[in-house]
């Protein structure tokens, strides 16, 4: 997720399935990575995914 506010990021980072995105060995703290293991898990993250999408669409 690339376009979340600080409060939304802090909330998500409390979840053990969520971490900062890592690319080429570097941690990118503006982006979050969610390890979704089951399709049912998607529902609890959907509000955050939609918020990130809406923010990106406004840019």
Secondary structure, DSSP 8 states (H G I E B T S, - for coil): --S--HHHHHHHHTSTTEEEEEETTEEEEEEEEE---SGGGHHHHHHHHHHHHHHHHH-
